[in-house]
């Protein structure tokens, strides 16, 4: 499958930085730049096709609109699903409906990794309790910044790898997915 838009290193880096910020936004800031309706056009601007970014972002927003975490159930990761799906649409010229076949597996994979990261980070809560007991506000802030830094790095690395190296591979994957799955 031929790629219509070759992603440059700088474009992938800018998308990766945005993905890191959007990942932090999902859990800490909540300005909602992580939502596909906002992230899609931003990825489109960064990759040179804001109109395709808007259309893809709107399509992914409709898909993710009702998927919210309830109790212990976690839906596929909206940040990476929207960003990777939009980048795929722009890089390959495929439709957002076809990009869903790429976005969903990455969104599920990232959500599993995030759950693992949060589980691995949970022993530090005892340290946070100690900081709270001793009124060490700087220590509490440091733990929060550490968590955000880890999220930023994780989202950035995954986004960069997939956007820069993976568009062609993702396009090949989608070629083998039966049409009835992506329609």
Backbone as ProteinMPNN parsed JSONL, in Angstrom:
{"seq_chain_A": "XXXXXXXXXXXXXXXXXXXXXXXXXXXXXXXXXXXXXXXXXXXXXXXXXXXXXXXXXXXXXXXXXXXXXXXXXXXXXXXXXXXXXXXXXXXXXXXXXXXXXXXXXXXXXXXXXXXXXXXXXXXXXXXXXXXXXXXXXXXXXXXXXXXXXXXXXXXXXXXXXXXXXXXXXXXXXXXXXXXXXXX", "coords_chain_A": {"N_chain_A": [[0.848, -1.177, 0.0], [0.533, 2.178, -0.797], [1.833, 5.11, 0.675], [0.325, 8.199, 1.005], [1.113, 10.592, 2.125], [4.152, 11.301, 3.22], [5.37, 11.078, 6.407], [7.228, 13.396, 8.145], [10.195, 13.597, 10.22], [10.088, 15.807, 11.947], [7.321, 16.412, 11.94], [6.302, 14.053, 13.105], [7.552, 14.26, 15.584], [6.381, 16.626, 16.6], [3.696, 15.804, 16.747], [4.045, 13.784, 18.61], [4.837, 15.244, 20.902], [2.503, 16.718, 21.284], [0.772, 14.54, 21.782], [1.812, 13.645, 24.218], [1.174, 15.832, 25.875], [-1.614, 15.761, 25.62], [-2.109, 13.289, 26.771], [-1.439, 13.78, 29.44], [-3.407, 15.659, 29.925], [-5.724, 14.109, 29.847], [-5.762, 12.775, 32.319], [-5.025, 14.625, 34.31], [-5.307, 17.477, 33.827], [-7.571, 18.181, 32.3], [-8.55, 19.922, 30.188], [-9.665, 19.101, 27.978], [-8.318, 18.801, 25.557], [-7.553, 16.364, 24.826], [-9.635, 15.031, 23.648], [-10.929, 13.586, 20.649], [-12.244, 15.384, 18.886], [-10.995, 17.786, 19.284], [-8.267, 17.087, 19.275], [-7.94, 15.919, 16.736], [-8.088, 18.028, 14.652], [-5.822, 19.46, 15.531], [-3.721, 17.601, 15.217], [-4.019, 17.374, 12.49], [-3.257, 19.965, 11.645], [-0.569, 19.93, 12.492], [0.395, 17.947, 10.83], [-0.056, 18.945, 8.353], [-2.59, 18.873, 7.089], [-5.253, 20.148, 7.917], [-8.03, 19.977, 7.394], [-8.594, 17.247, 6.836], [-7.84, 16.317, 9.331], [-9.806, 17.473, 10.959], [-12.159, 16.238, 9.994], [-11.559, 13.529, 10.502], [-11.128, 13.659, 13.292], [-13.691, 14.445, 14.177], [-15.158, 12.202, 13.406], [-13.955, 10.187, 14.975], [-14.568, 11.202, 17.473], [-17.333, 10.865, 17.59], [-17.379, 8.116, 17.747], [-16.058, 7.607, 20.195], [-17.561, 8.964, 22.016], [-19.494, 7.916, 23.853], [-17.999, 6.207, 25.364], [-16.947, 5.77, 28.422], [-15.025, 5.558, 31.438], [-16.248, 3.323, 33.805], [-16.662, 2.316, 37.063], [-14.559, -0.376, 37.448], [-14.115, -0.825, 34.812], [-12.414, -0.048, 31.854], [-12.442, 1.898, 28.991], [-11.178, 1.683, 25.56], [-8.2, 3.615, 24.979], [-8.759, 6.942, 24.538], [-7.101, 9.053, 23.778], [-4.791, 8.06, 22.328], [-6.12, 6.531, 20.426], [-7.575, 8.47, 18.956], [-5.496, 10.209, 18.067], [-3.615, 8.528, 16.715], [-5.333, 7.343, 14.865], [-6.163, 9.609, 13.394], [-3.691, 10.495, 12.362], [-3.138, 8.309, 10.748], [-5.212, 8.508, 8.856], [-4.467, 10.904, 7.565], [-1.884, 10.274, 6.623], [-2.323, 8.109, 4.895], [-4.544, 8.646, 3.342], [-6.855, 7.278, 3.638], [-10.248, 6.618, 4.77], [-11.879, 7.779, 7.795], [-13.453, 5.758, 8.811], [-12.155, 3.474, 7.872], [-9.796, 3.806, 9.218], [-10.434, 3.231, 11.804], [-9.989, 0.551, 12.202], [-7.295, 0.526, 12.647], [-6.944, 2.328, 14.738], [-8.368, 1.34, 17.013], [-7.065, -1.147, 17.944], [-4.566, -0.038, 18.792], [-5.474, 1.776, 20.692], [-6.571, 0.071, 22.607], [-4.284, -1.395, 23.35], [-2.682, 0.677, 24.439], [-4.295, 1.447, 26.591], [-4.156, -0.815, 28.199], [-1.434, -0.734, 28.83], [-1.354, 1.706, 30.241], [-2.931, 1.072, 32.453], [-1.232, -0.842, 33.594], [0.98, 0.856, 34.156], [-0.173, 2.572, 36.085], [-0.711, 0.719, 38.077], [1.873, -0.132, 38.687], [2.817, 2.229, 39.725], [1.411, 2.527, 42.048], [2.575, 1.724, 44.61], [3.865, 4.026, 45.425], [1.988, 5.557, 46.634], [1.936, 5.153, 49.337], [4.158, 6.577, 50.079], [3.235, 9.093, 49.377], [1.186, 9.351, 51.262], [2.753, 9.475, 53.563], [4.097, 11.893, 53.061], [1.893, 13.604, 53.199], [1.084, 13.268, 55.878], [3.256, 14.416, 57.157], [3.103, 16.968, 56.323], [4.496, 17.674, 54.006], [4.399, 19.34, 51.415], [5.826, 19.865, 49.114], [6.955, 17.377, 48.545], [4.658, 15.915, 47.9], [3.853, 17.321, 45.631], [6.061, 16.774, 44.002], [5.773, 13.991, 43.574], [3.406, 14.037, 42.101], [4.227, 15.475, 39.819], [6.135, 13.692, 38.89], [4.523, 11.525, 38.134], [3.071, 12.765, 36.048], [5.176, 13.317, 34.288], [6.01, 10.745, 33.61], [3.691, 9.809, 32.289], [3.647, 11.676, 30.152], [6.044, 11.017, 28.781], [5.544, 8.329, 28.105], [3.186, 8.477, 26.422], [4.232, 10.156, 24.424], [6.39, 8.692, 23.348], [5.12, 6.372, 22.351], [3.331, 7.544, 20.486], [5.147, 8.854, 18.731], [6.625, 6.674, 17.722], [4.628, 5.131, 16.415], [3.47, 6.99, 14.609], [5.678, 7.933, 13.102], [7.138, 5.612, 12.276], [5.217, 3.696, 11.854], [2.997, 4.071, 10.066], [2.954, 2.981, 7.449], [3.121, 0.244, 8.039], [0.788, -0.044, 9.529], [-1.045, 0.538, 7.559], [-0.697, -1.69, 5.916], [-1.65, -3.657, 7.634], [-4.377, -2.982, 7.858], [-5.204, -3.57, 5.325], [-5.583, -6.308, 5.383], [-7.724, -6.692, 7.033], [-11.027, -7.787, 7.223], [-13.632, -6.334, 5.231], [-16.18, -6.075, 6.416], [-15.697, -5.665, 9.092], [-14.67, -3.096, 9.385], [-16.648, -1.502, 8.392]], "CA_chain_A": [[0.0, 0.0, 0.0], [1.335, 3.388, -0.924], [1.543, 6.186, 1.608], [0.112, 9.444, 0.275], [1.793, 11.707, 2.79], [5.278, 10.81, 4.003], [5.469, 11.809, 7.664], [8.603, 13.801, 8.433], [10.633, 13.457, 11.607], [9.575, 16.956, 12.704], [5.88, 16.233, 12.125], [6.103, 12.988, 14.097], [7.973, 14.795, 16.878], [5.35, 17.561, 17.073], [2.53, 14.994, 17.132], [4.418, 13.091, 19.851], [4.762, 16.223, 22.001], [1.079, 16.971, 21.526], [0.211, 13.335, 22.412], [2.225, 13.675, 25.62], [0.348, 16.835, 26.566], [-2.996, 15.266, 25.647], [-2.139, 12.203, 27.758], [-1.503, 14.418, 30.758], [-4.716, 16.305, 30.017], [-6.752, 13.093, 30.116], [-5.787, 12.38, 33.723], [-4.676, 15.639, 35.292], [-5.655, 18.879, 33.578], [-8.945, 18.157, 31.804], [-8.99, 21.004, 29.297], [-10.291, 18.309, 26.917], [-7.578, 18.741, 24.295], [-7.356, 14.95, 24.516], [-10.787, 14.519, 22.906], [-10.647, 13.56, 19.209], [-12.787, 16.552, 18.178], [-9.973, 18.826, 19.42], [-6.968, 16.529, 18.884], [-7.909, 15.664, 15.292], [-7.627, 19.201, 13.898], [-4.451, 19.822, 15.92], [-2.853, 16.667, 14.497], [-4.109, 17.78, 11.089], [-2.41, 21.159, 11.452], [0.823, 19.51, 12.642], [0.779, 17.094, 9.706], [-0.264, 19.655, 7.097], [-3.909, 18.695, 6.488], [-6.226, 20.393, 8.994], [-9.391, 19.549, 7.047], [-8.668, 15.802, 7.089], [-7.777, 16.172, 10.78], [-11.116, 17.819, 11.508], [-13.115, 15.184, 9.633], [-11.202, 12.326, 11.261], [-11.383, 13.927, 14.704], [-15.137, 14.413, 14.411], [-15.592, 10.804, 13.288], [-13.507, 9.457, 16.16], [-15.316, 11.717, 18.625], [-18.625, 10.173, 17.6], [-17.157, 6.747, 18.191], [-15.628, 7.556, 21.59], [-18.412, 9.829, 22.821], [-20.158, 7.22, 24.943], [-17.091, 5.314, 26.074], [-16.409, 6.405, 29.621], [-14.681, 4.551, 32.448], [-17.222, 3.111, 34.866], [-16.159, 1.362, 38.061], [-13.241, -0.868, 37.071], [-14.036, -1.008, 33.363], [-11.721, 1.03, 31.149], [-12.605, 1.815, 27.534], [-9.934, 1.931, 24.829], [-7.641, 4.933, 25.257], [-9.26, 7.941, 23.602], [-6.007, 9.905, 23.307], [-4.025, 7.411, 21.266], [-7.03, 6.145, 19.348], [-7.849, 9.642, 18.117], [-4.274, 10.749, 17.452], [-3.089, 7.563, 15.744], [-6.315, 7.23, 13.785], [-6.095, 10.814, 12.567], [-2.42, 10.457, 11.63], [-3.294, 7.287, 9.713], [-6.063, 9.083, 7.806], [-3.698, 11.894, 6.818], [-0.744, 9.64, 5.957], [-2.709, 7.139, 3.871], [-5.675, 9.09, 2.535], [-8.004, 6.414, 3.903], [-11.319, 7.264, 5.515], [-11.869, 7.563, 9.244], [-14.047, 4.447, 9.066], [-11.101, 2.477, 7.667], [-8.769, 4.044, 10.236], [-10.886, 2.641, 13.068], [-9.347, -0.757, 12.316], [-5.948, 0.777, 13.16], [-7.033, 3.091, 15.983], [-8.869, 0.552, 18.139], [-6.041, -1.993, 18.573], [-3.602, 0.785, 19.504], [-6.149, 2.348, 21.86], [-6.672, -0.992, 23.61], [-2.925, -1.654, 23.822], [-2.246, 1.787, 25.295], [-5.046, 1.413, 27.841], [-3.563, -1.888, 29.002], [-0.154, -0.211, 29.334], [-1.649, 2.736, 31.246], [-3.359, 0.346, 33.653], [-0.006, -1.393, 34.169], [1.748, 1.964, 34.73], [-0.822, 3.02, 37.319], [-0.513, -0.329, 39.067], [3.281, -0.058, 39.085], [3.007, 3.487, 40.445], [0.616, 2.527, 43.285], [3.331, 1.7, 45.87], [4.267, 5.378, 45.819], [0.916, 6.197, 47.398], [2.353, 5.102, 50.738], [5.066, 7.723, 50.215], [2.376, 10.287, 49.352], [0.548, 9.414, 52.58], [3.778, 9.956, 54.505], [4.27, 13.327, 52.807], [0.71, 14.302, 53.695], [1.144, 13.237, 57.341], [4.321, 15.324, 57.621], [2.845, 18.26, 55.672], [5.533, 17.914, 53.01], [3.666, 19.645, 50.187], [6.769, 19.741, 48.009], [7.049, 15.957, 48.225], [3.421, 15.539, 47.21], [3.936, 17.919, 44.288], [7.071, 16.033, 43.241], [5.173, 12.735, 43.131], [2.454, 14.35, 41.034], [4.991, 15.819, 38.62], [6.741, 12.456, 38.407], [3.464, 10.81, 37.423], [2.801, 13.446, 34.78], [6.341, 13.137, 33.414], [5.955, 9.374, 33.095], [2.617, 9.789, 31.287], [4.091, 12.438, 28.977], [7.042, 10.221, 28.06], [4.892, 7.145, 27.539], [2.351, 8.872, 25.282], [5.077, 10.719, 23.37], [7.17, 7.621, 22.712], [4.204, 5.54, 21.568], [2.846, 8.315, 19.339], [6.227, 9.055, 17.776], [6.925, 5.404, 17.058], [3.552, 4.727, 15.51], [3.281, 7.976, 13.536], [6.852, 8.029, 12.228], [7.557, 4.332, 11.71], [4.158, 2.713, 11.726], [1.87, 4.323, 9.163], [2.977, 2.0, 6.36], [2.792, -1.061, 8.612], [-0.633, -0.014, 9.875], [-1.781, 0.462, 6.301], [-0.654, -3.09, 5.492], [-2.532, -4.389, 8.543], [-5.767, -2.687, 7.512], [-5.483, -4.24, 4.051], [-5.987, -7.684, 5.65], [-8.922, -6.723, 7.866], [-12.229, -7.916, 6.387], [-14.396, -5.082, 5.065], [-17.338, -6.008, 7.303], [-15.272, -5.2, 10.42], [-14.431, -1.644, 9.386], [-17.783, -0.748, 7.838]], "C_chain_A": [[0.891, 1.238, 0.0], [0.871, 4.459, 0.057], [1.413, 7.478, 0.801], [0.937, 10.594, 0.828], [2.906, 11.132, 3.648], [5.432, 11.685, 5.25], [6.936, 12.131, 7.928], [8.906, 13.593, 9.91], [10.047, 14.581, 12.459], [8.071, 16.842, 12.946], [5.599, 15.17, 13.188], [6.483, 13.472, 15.494], [6.928, 15.757, 17.451], [4.086, 16.818, 17.506], [2.816, 14.276, 18.443], [4.347, 14.027, 21.051], [3.309, 16.531, 22.328], [0.434, 15.764, 22.215], [0.582, 13.271, 23.89], [1.395, 14.655, 26.431], [-1.104, 16.374, 26.682], [-3.143, 14.121, 26.655], [-2.199, 12.733, 29.178], [-2.88, 15.039, 30.965], [-5.815, 15.309, 30.377], [-6.882, 12.799, 31.608], [-5.619, 13.518, 34.715], [-5.269, 17.022, 35.048], [-7.115, 19.034, 33.179], [-9.385, 19.451, 31.112], [-9.694, 20.415, 28.086], [-9.603, 18.426, 25.571], [-7.323, 17.291, 23.891], [-8.507, 14.366, 23.707], [-10.512, 14.582, 21.406], [-11.153, 14.784, 18.445], [-11.814, 17.736, 18.245], [-8.634, 18.321, 18.892], [-6.861, 16.32, 17.375], [-7.443, 16.869, 14.484], [-6.198, 19.628, 14.26], [-3.452, 18.902, 15.221], [-2.861, 17.002, 13.007], [-3.24, 18.985, 10.775], [-0.939, 20.755, 11.512], [1.312, 18.683, 11.461], [0.464, 17.719, 8.353], [-1.593, 19.451, 6.41], [-4.99, 18.884, 7.553], [-7.644, 19.929, 8.668], [-9.557, 18.041, 7.276], [-8.623, 15.529, 8.596], [-9.112, 16.456, 11.438], [-12.137, 16.724, 11.236], [-12.828, 13.91, 10.429], [-11.502, 12.511, 12.737], [-12.86, 13.872, 15.048], [-15.664, 12.983, 14.346], [-15.198, 10.001, 14.519], [-14.228, 9.939, 17.415], [-16.673, 11.03, 18.72], [-18.47, 8.746, 18.122], [-16.868, 6.679, 19.686], [-16.57, 8.298, 22.54], [-19.024, 9.117, 24.025], [-19.256, 6.303, 25.744], [-16.45, 6.045, 27.242], [-16.057, 5.32, 30.632], [-15.742, 4.497, 33.543], [-16.716, 2.009, 35.774], [-14.773, 0.905, 37.644], [-13.057, -1.035, 35.576], [-13.391, 0.204, 32.707], [-11.948, 0.866, 29.652], [-11.25, 1.965, 26.843], [-9.499, 3.386, 24.997], [-8.003, 5.936, 24.165], [-8.129, 8.789, 23.01], [-5.306, 9.261, 22.117], [-4.916, 6.943, 20.131], [-7.285, 7.299, 18.394], [-6.628, 10.15, 17.381], [-3.73, 9.795, 16.395], [-4.052, 7.397, 14.575], [-6.266, 8.418, 12.845], [-4.813, 10.838, 11.744], [-2.49, 9.431, 10.498], [-4.119, 7.815, 8.547], [-5.246, 10.039, 6.937], [-2.573, 11.234, 6.02], [-1.165, 8.757, 4.786], [-3.821, 7.618, 2.944], [-6.899, 8.21, 2.696], [-9.061, 7.199, 4.682], [-11.173, 6.988, 7.005], [-12.468, 6.2, 9.588], [-13.008, 3.341, 8.886], [-10.022, 2.594, 8.745], [-9.162, 3.466, 11.592], [-10.212, 1.292, 13.29], [-7.905, -0.636, 12.811], [-6.029, 1.394, 14.551], [-7.416, 2.222, 17.179], [-7.804, -0.374, 18.739], [-4.987, -1.192, 19.34], [-4.221, 1.368, 20.769], [-6.287, 1.312, 22.976], [-5.3, -1.286, 24.207], [-2.46, -0.568, 24.79], [-3.004, 1.769, 26.611], [-4.529, 0.318, 28.759], [-2.251, -1.407, 29.619], [-0.363, 0.843, 30.42], [-2.094, 2.074, 32.552], [-2.153, -0.271, 34.358], [0.826, -0.291, 34.827], [1.139, 2.432, 36.052], [-0.653, 1.989, 38.43], [0.923, -0.295, 39.593], [3.556, 1.178, 39.938], [2.326, 3.459, 41.815], [1.427, 2.409, 44.572], [3.788, 3.093, 46.332], [3.181, 6.116, 46.602], [1.222, 6.173, 48.889], [3.29, 6.272, 51.029], [4.252, 9.023, 50.219], [1.652, 10.447, 50.687], [1.525, 9.94, 53.631], [3.998, 11.462, 54.319], [3.079, 14.133, 53.34], [0.719, 14.364, 55.222], [2.157, 14.238, 57.897], [4.201, 16.72, 57.017], [3.959, 18.662, 54.697], [4.857, 18.12, 51.652], [4.558, 19.551, 48.953], [6.937, 18.291, 47.573], [5.831, 15.467, 47.472], [3.444, 16.074, 45.785], [4.931, 17.15, 43.415], [6.525, 14.699, 42.739], [4.179, 12.967, 42.001], [3.173, 14.687, 39.736], [5.675, 14.593, 38.026], [5.726, 11.649, 37.601], [3.152, 11.439, 36.078], [3.955, 13.289, 33.799], [6.349, 11.738, 32.803], [4.867, 9.254, 32.027], [3.042, 10.497, 30.009], [5.062, 11.609, 28.141], [6.402, 9.013, 27.386], [4.087, 7.507, 26.293], [3.204, 9.389, 24.123], [5.833, 9.629, 22.617], [6.273, 6.751, 21.834], [3.743, 6.297, 20.324], [3.941, 8.502, 18.296], [6.502, 7.767, 17.003], [5.885, 5.01, 16.038], [3.427, 5.699, 14.339], [4.473, 7.974, 12.575], [7.188, 6.709, 11.535], [6.399, 3.436, 11.306], [3.062, 2.947, 10.728], [1.818, 3.293, 8.041], [2.601, 0.617, 6.875], [1.314, -1.136, 8.976], [-1.486, -0.122, 8.619], [-1.808, -0.973, 5.78], [-1.597, -3.938, 6.341], [-3.991, -4.21, 8.136], [-6.157, -3.381, 6.212], [-6.005, -5.667, 4.272], [-7.237, -7.797, 6.513], [-10.145, -6.835, 6.96], [-13.056, -6.617, 6.38], [-15.53, -4.966, 6.082], [-16.973, -5.538, 8.702], [-15.173, -3.691, 10.455], [-15.581, -0.839, 8.809], [-18.831, -0.471, 8.872]], "O_chain_A": [[1.883, 1.306, 0.726], [-0.326, 4.68, 0.24], [2.293, 7.808, 0.006], [1.399, 11.458, 0.083], [2.638, 10.538, 4.692], [5.605, 12.899, 5.143], [7.783, 11.238, 7.932], [8.005, 13.436, 10.734], [9.565, 14.337, 13.565], [7.597, 17.144, 14.041], [4.759, 15.369, 14.066], [5.818, 13.137, 16.473], [6.624, 15.71, 18.643], [3.476, 17.165, 18.517], [1.935, 14.166, 19.296], [3.848, 13.64, 22.107], [2.925, 16.599, 23.496], [-0.366, 15.938, 23.134], [-0.24, 12.886, 24.722], [0.965, 14.346, 27.542], [-1.745, 16.573, 27.714], [-4.176, 13.998, 27.313], [-2.922, 12.2, 30.019], [-3.449, 14.954, 32.053], [-6.733, 15.638, 31.129], [-7.989, 12.598, 32.107], [-6.037, 13.387, 35.865], [-5.696, 17.676, 36.0], [-7.808, 19.924, 33.671], [-10.445, 20.001, 31.409], [-10.252, 21.144, 27.266], [-10.227, 18.178, 24.539], [-6.927, 17.016, 22.758], [-8.355, 13.29, 23.129], [-9.913, 15.55, 20.939], [-10.543, 15.18, 17.452], [-11.815, 18.589, 17.358], [-7.945, 19.026, 18.155], [-5.792, 16.527, 16.8], [-6.498, 16.753, 13.704], [-5.453, 20.099, 13.402], [-2.445, 19.371, 14.691], [-1.828, 16.921, 12.343], [-2.563, 19.016, 9.747], [-0.145, 21.187, 10.677], [2.496, 18.709, 11.125], [0.69, 17.095, 7.316], [-1.732, 19.82, 5.244], [-5.574, 17.913, 8.035], [-8.383, 19.53, 9.568], [-10.557, 17.611, 7.851], [-9.29, 14.616, 9.082], [-9.508, 15.758, 12.372], [-12.888, 16.327, 12.127], [-13.745, 13.288, 10.965], [-12.07, 11.622, 13.37], [-13.245, 13.323, 16.081], [-16.521, 12.597, 15.141], [-15.997, 9.228, 15.048], [-14.47, 9.148, 18.327], [-17.11, 10.657, 19.809], [-19.326, 8.24, 18.846], [-17.375, 5.793, 20.373], [-16.378, 8.251, 23.755], [-19.061, 9.685, 25.117], [-19.705, 5.683, 26.708], [-15.526, 6.84, 27.064], [-16.712, 4.279, 30.681], [-16.086, 5.521, 34.133], [-16.383, 0.913, 35.322], [-13.881, 1.74, 37.498], [-11.96, -1.352, 35.117], [-13.775, 1.343, 32.973], [-11.673, -0.2, 29.1], [-10.271, 2.34, 27.49], [-10.336, 4.278, 25.139], [-7.599, 5.789, 23.011], [-8.207, 9.195, 21.851], [-5.236, 9.844, 21.035], [-4.494, 6.96, 18.975], [-7.221, 7.135, 17.176], [-6.709, 10.485, 16.2], [-3.415, 10.224, 15.285], [-3.626, 7.32, 13.423], [-6.322, 8.249, 11.627], [-4.844, 11.166, 10.558], [-1.958, 9.666, 9.413], [-3.771, 7.599, 7.386], [-5.326, 9.987, 5.71], [-2.335, 11.597, 4.868], [-0.446, 8.664, 3.791], [-4.015, 7.049, 1.87], [-7.879, 8.374, 1.969], [-8.801, 8.292, 5.183], [-10.443, 6.088, 7.421], [-12.04, 5.559, 10.548], [-12.981, 2.381, 9.657], [-9.413, 1.598, 9.134], [-8.298, 3.239, 12.438], [-9.899, 0.928, 14.424], [-7.353, -1.601, 13.339], [-5.267, 1.021, 15.442], [-6.833, 2.366, 18.253], [-7.652, -0.385, 19.96], [-4.557, -1.61, 20.415], [-3.56, 1.445, 21.805], [-6.138, 1.639, 24.153], [-5.163, -1.413, 25.424], [-1.905, -0.873, 25.846], [-2.416, 2.05, 27.656], [-4.47, 0.507, 29.974], [-1.991, -1.647, 30.798], [0.371, 0.87, 31.408], [-1.671, 2.483, 33.633], [-2.064, -0.227, 35.585], [1.324, -0.478, 35.937], [1.858, 2.66, 37.025], [-0.473, 2.35, 39.593], [1.156, -0.415, 40.796], [4.446, 1.157, 40.788], [2.639, 4.293, 42.665], [0.993, 2.964, 45.582], [4.064, 3.294, 47.515], [3.434, 7.181, 47.166], [0.813, 7.073, 49.623], [3.221, 6.881, 52.097], [4.552, 9.943, 50.98], [1.521, 11.564, 51.188], [1.159, 10.751, 54.482], [4.075, 12.211, 55.293], [3.259, 15.227, 53.874], [0.396, 15.403, 55.799], [1.951, 14.828, 58.957], [5.092, 17.553, 57.181], [4.312, 19.836, 54.584], [4.759, 17.194, 50.847], [4.09, 19.197, 47.871], [7.048, 18.004, 46.381], [5.949, 14.696, 46.519], [3.095, 15.364, 44.842], [4.674, 16.906, 42.236], [6.786, 14.315, 41.598], [4.116, 12.184, 41.053], [2.768, 14.232, 38.667], [5.782, 14.466, 36.806], [6.035, 11.151, 36.518], [2.987, 10.736, 35.081], [3.727, 13.141, 32.599], [6.657, 11.569, 31.623], [5.098, 8.66, 30.974], [2.826, 9.985, 28.911], [4.91, 11.516, 26.923], [6.691, 8.716, 26.227], [4.28, 6.913, 25.232], [2.92, 9.087, 22.964], [5.903, 9.649, 21.389], [6.632, 6.431, 20.7], [3.762, 5.746, 19.224], [3.693, 8.328, 17.103], [6.599, 7.778, 15.776], [6.217, 4.601, 14.926], [3.292, 5.269, 13.193], [4.285, 8.01, 11.359], [7.487, 6.692, 10.342], [6.574, 2.517, 10.505], [2.231, 2.057, 10.551], [0.744, 2.786, 7.717], [1.847, -0.104, 6.222], [0.665, -2.16, 8.761], [-2.52, -0.79, 8.615], [-2.828, -1.423, 5.26], [-2.266, -4.833, 5.825], [-4.748, -5.179, 8.078], [-7.319, -3.74, 6.024], [-6.772, -6.18, 3.458], [-7.755, -8.897, 6.701], [-10.284, -6.052, 6.02], [-13.154, -5.913, 7.385], [-15.813, -3.869, 6.562], [-17.84, -5.06, 9.434], [-15.55, -3.066, 11.447], [-15.5, 0.388, 8.742], [-19.848, 0.152, 8.57]]}, "name": "protein", "num_of_chains": 1, "seq": "XXXXXXXXXXXXXXXXXXXXXXXXXXXXXXXXXXXXXXXXXXXXXXXXXXXXXXXXXXXXXXXXXXXXXXXXXXXXXXXXXXXXXXXXXXXXXXXXXXXXXXXXXXXXXXXXXXXXXXXXXXXXXXXXXXXXXXXXXXXXXXXXXXXXXXXXXXXXXXXXXXXXXXXXXXXXXXXXXXXXXXX"}
